[in-house]
Amino acid sequence: MPRGRQPEGDTTLTNAERQARYRARQKTSQPRAVIKRPKVDRRSRVQRWDDPTATMMTIQAECAAWFDALPESLRDSATATALQEIMELDLEAIAAIRPPRGYGRD
């Protein structure tokens, strides 16, 4: 029972010829697809809670400064109303909440 492929020509290929064919085939083949995995946020739950809370408090302070800089003629506009609503949010109460650490470490 014969094993392997039959030679294409009259004689079998030498090791160098076989290697040259392999390298040529590798150059013409398509590159493999790269699978990109989503980045995992490795921060703790408390850190993930504190970062957006601090951002919201910073934005609230910016909105307060913006409202103070508005001229009197724009104090009754929709922009001023939105700024006042943002300033009235109680972000201190939200920042005081501490999320549970989990796994019995509470």
Secondary structure by P-SEA (a helix, b strand, c coil): ccccccccccccccaaaaaaaaaaaaaaccccbbbbccccccccaaaaaaaaaaaaaaaaaaaaaaaaaccccccccaaaaaaaaaaacaaaaaaacccccccccc
